[in-house]
Amino acid sequence: MARENKPRIVIAGAGHGGLIAGRILARAGFPVEIIEKSNRGNLGWDWEDNFNLTAFKATGSPLPPASQYYDTPRYTFVSPDLSTRITASHPPERREICMERKTLIEKLILEAESAGVALAFNTLVEGPIIEKGAVTGVDTNAGPVHGDIIIDSAGIDSPVRLGLPNDYRVVKEMGRGHVFHTYRAYHERTLKDPVKESTFNVHLRFNGMLGITWYRPVPGCIDILAGQIHPFPKNGLEGIVNAMNDVYNDIGKEVLRGGGITRIPVRRPLPLFVGNGYAAVGDAACMTVPITGSGIEISMRAGALLARTIIKQSVNDDPRKVESLWKYQVQFTKEMGSILHGIDYLKSYILSLSLEKINFVFRKRLITAGELSSFMVGSGIQMGAWALIQKLIKGFSKLGFLLDLKRAVDTVSRVQKLAASIPRTHDGIEISKWANAIQEHFDPLEQSMQ
Ligand SMILES: Cc1cc2nc3c(=O)[nH]c(=O)nc-3n(C[C@H](O)[C@H](O)[C@H](O)COP(=O)(O)OP(=O)(O)OC[C@H]3O[C@@H](n4cnc5c(N)ncnc54)[C@H](O)[C@@H]3O)c2cc1C
């Protein structure tokens, strides 16, 4: 089919998933336009991210030169009372790397451009255009842009998702515990002695906050992240940085890179992220590892999956229809989404525990280094019979709590299986039943989160 006869793809936001989807679709002959609010020079945060190197191969993106990335140090998890540290290697099937965000985004843009994607920078998407029950374009500050399929890659607060009609039944508002308000910055380092650059300390519930914090020396500065489910109160952030400095003694006040507070989705993927003429990828559909908010690899893989689904569906079917785009959601849920559901359950459970119980879990090493690391990078967690027996022996003094922990881990598997049982065809009633059955597991935990 000639390019002019193929469905026209409009992508809102030059997010990772949108750039990958755009490149694959353009290479397959689809006309693709990406509309991005920032100018090219400002795109991407000023910091390094950690993600799995295999994201490139899985999405057909060439490996970056080795000089552009390095292996992420092993994570050391620190208990809330700071008394216990557990250092974990990354799961063997993953190679976690650190890479500058701006370098990655520019790489993905160049690849999209060379495949024929048209990029409009400095253009703000304001909302979807709806005609006859389908999304047929987006309104922008430079006028309307029409397309056959609108890919929403505009992040957590996407105006396209927020502007969808209610009968799309796509969740718009984030619920309790669904977002981390996150501070990330490179602070000056006040000590001059050599640092251990292999240190990467991840604190659970540091200073009592409901979330995670990390401390990581990088050349010349200290990389700090603090993410919690509540907005930071006035001066609250300063309090956290000061408290971290009380522990580490080398965090200066001057911010050298990054800074500012952003919102990251930390919930299971949305129960519905496709509609007639509409499909979301990445943060717009809440595709992150719920405990950390890491979403680059998932967004890239989802972008590739969406593009391949559209290409396949356009052979014998109408790829604009929700029934066609639903196949993307089904495949995503089977490959990645179901595990993210399980991790979200565990995150919600951990956030509902008292600090004393979390300290106990660390002190007695009821959670292993491997389990913590899998949890952190999003490769799932389960507790077999033998592991349970070992934990029961170690944590005998709090047997009731241990059984509760075991119940929670069992529920993780149950939620994961339930998510994977997503209806294979698009049927509104079946989808509601499926989504409600999952939500029932989360209700008690989410309601108990203060
Ligand atoms: C502090 C912090 C640290 C993080 N660290 C990591 C990490 O180490 N590893 C990891 O994997 N993930 C990390 N993440 C998460 C990661 O940033 C996201 O999951 C990932 O960027 C999702 O990509 P995306 O494809 O959804 O697009 P996004 O990166 O969300 O990009 C959306 C794009 O849309 C554009 N846009 C938004 N609104 C509009 C509009 N109205 N009109 C036009 N364009 C618009 C934006 O400018 C942006 O370019 C971190 C996030 C934060 C905030």
Ligand as a Chemical Component Dictionary entry (heavy atoms), coordinates in Angstrom:
data_LIG
# 
_chem_comp.id                   LIG 
_chem_comp.type                 NON-POLYMER 
_chem_comp.pdbx_formal_charge   0 
_chem_comp.three_letter_code    LIG 
# 
loop_
_chem_comp_atom.comp_id 
_chem_comp_atom.atom_id 
_chem_comp_atom.alt_atom_id 
_chem_comp_atom.type_symbol 
_chem_comp_atom.charge 
_chem_comp_atom.model_Cartn_x 
_chem_comp_atom.model_Cartn_y 
_chem_comp_atom.model_Cartn_z 
_chem_comp_atom.pdbx_ordinal 
LIG C1  C1  C 0 12.644 12.056 38.640 1  
LIG C2  C2  C 0 12.417 10.949 37.663 2  
LIG C3  C3  C 0 13.368 9.954  37.544 3  
LIG C4  C4  C 0 13.149 8.888  36.677 4  
LIG N1  N1  N 0 14.105 7.932  36.554 5  
LIG C5  C5  C 0 13.901 6.899  35.705 6  
LIG C6  C6  C 0 14.898 5.898  35.522 7  
LIG O1  O1  O 0 15.990 5.967  36.090 8  
LIG N2  N2  N 0 14.613 4.870  34.692 9  
LIG C7  C7  C 0 13.425 4.766  34.022 10 
LIG O2  O2  O 0 13.199 3.793  33.290 11 
LIG N3  N3  N 0 12.472 5.713  34.170 12 
LIG C8  C8  C 0 12.679 6.768  34.981 13 
LIG N4  N4  N 0 11.708 7.724  35.120 14 
LIG C9  C9  C 0 10.410 7.524  34.454 15 
LIG C10 C10 C 0 10.489 7.913  33.008 16 
LIG O3  O3  O 0 10.812 9.280  32.926 17 
LIG C11 C11 C 0 9.142  7.693  32.314 18 
LIG O4  O4  O 0 8.545  6.500  32.686 19 
LIG C12 C12 C 0 9.359  7.691  30.809 20 
LIG O5  O5  O 0 9.925  8.910  30.434 21 
LIG C13 C13 C 0 8.041  7.477  30.096 22 
LIG O6  O6  O 0 8.178  7.813  28.767 23 
LIG P1  P1  P 0 6.962  8.241  27.886 24 
LIG O7  O7  O 0 7.169  7.537  26.590 25 
LIG O8  O8  O 0 5.681  8.018  28.555 26 
LIG O9  O9  O 0 7.110  9.788  27.668 27 
LIG P2  P2  P 0 7.534  10.966 28.593 28 
LIG O10 O10 O 0 8.982  10.836 28.926 29 
LIG O11 O11 O 0 6.554  11.175 29.681 30 
LIG O12 O12 O 0 7.446  12.160 27.553 31 
LIG C14 C14 C 0 6.261  12.824 27.238 32 
LIG C15 C15 C 0 6.567  13.831 26.163 33 
LIG O13 O13 O 0 5.366  14.486 25.815 34 
LIG C16 C16 C 0 5.582  15.863 25.788 35 
LIG N5  N5  N 0 4.310  16.506 26.095 36 
LIG C17 C17 C 0 3.652  16.501 27.279 37 
LIG N6  N6  N 0 2.520  17.206 27.189 38 
LIG C18 C18 C 0 2.458  17.646 25.914 39 
LIG C19 C19 C 0 1.524  18.438 25.213 40 
LIG N7  N7  N 0 0.427  18.919 25.808 41 
LIG N8  N8  N 0 1.765  18.714 23.915 42 
LIG C20 C20 C 0 2.868  18.234 23.292 43 
LIG N9  N9  N 0 3.798  17.500 23.919 44 
LIG C21 C21 C 0 3.597  17.199 25.208 45 
LIG C22 C22 C 0 6.660  16.123 26.830 46 
LIG O14 O14 O 0 7.337  17.334 26.604 47 
LIG C23 C23 C 0 7.546  14.898 26.628 48 
LIG O15 O15 O 0 8.506  15.114 25.633 49 
LIG C24 C24 C 0 11.938 8.820  35.941 50 
LIG C25 C25 C 0 11.002 9.848  36.036 51 
LIG C26 C26 C 0 11.246 10.922 36.869 52 
LIG C27 C27 C 0 10.235 12.039 36.927 53 
# 
loop_
_chem_comp_bond.comp_id 
_chem_comp_bond.atom_id_1 
_chem_comp_bond.atom_id_2 
_chem_comp_bond.value_order 
_chem_comp_bond.pdbx_ordinal 
LIG C1  C2  SING 1  
LIG C2  C3  SING 2  
LIG C2  C26 DOUB 3  
LIG C3  C4  DOUB 4  
LIG C4  N1  SING 5  
LIG C4  C24 SING 6  
LIG N1  C5  DOUB 7  
LIG C5  C6  SING 8  
LIG C5  C8  SING 9  
LIG C6  O1  DOUB 10 
LIG C6  N2  SING 11 
LIG N2  C7  SING 12 
LIG C7  O2  DOUB 13 
LIG C7  N3  SING 14 
LIG N3  C8  DOUB 15 
LIG C8  N4  SING 16 
LIG N4  C9  SING 17 
LIG N4  C24 SING 18 
LIG C9  C10 SING 19 
LIG C10 O3  SING 20 
LIG C10 C11 SING 21 
LIG C11 O4  SING 22 
LIG C11 C12 SING 23 
LIG C12 O5  SING 24 
LIG C12 C13 SING 25 
LIG C13 O6  SING 26 
LIG O6  P1  SING 27 
LIG P1  O7  DOUB 28 
LIG P1  O8  SING 29 
LIG P1  O9  SING 30 
LIG O9  P2  SING 31 
LIG P2  O10 DOUB 32 
LIG P2  O11 SING 33 
LIG P2  O12 SING 34 
LIG O12 C14 SING 35 
LIG C14 C15 SING 36 
LIG C15 O13 SING 37 
LIG C15 C23 SING 38 
LIG O13 C16 SING 39 
LIG C16 N5  SING 40 
LIG C16 C22 SING 41 
LIG N5  C17 SING 42 
LIG N5  C21 SING 43 
LIG C17 N6  DOUB 44 
LIG N6  C18 SING 45 
LIG C18 C19 SING 46 
LIG C18 C21 DOUB 47 
LIG C19 N7  SING 48 
LIG C19 N8  DOUB 49 
LIG N8  C20 SING 50 
LIG C20 N9  DOUB 51 
LIG N9  C21 SING 52 
LIG C22 O14 SING 53 
LIG C22 C23 SING 54 
LIG C23 O15 SING 55 
LIG C24 C25 DOUB 56 
LIG C25 C26 SING 57 
LIG C26 C27 SING 58 
# 
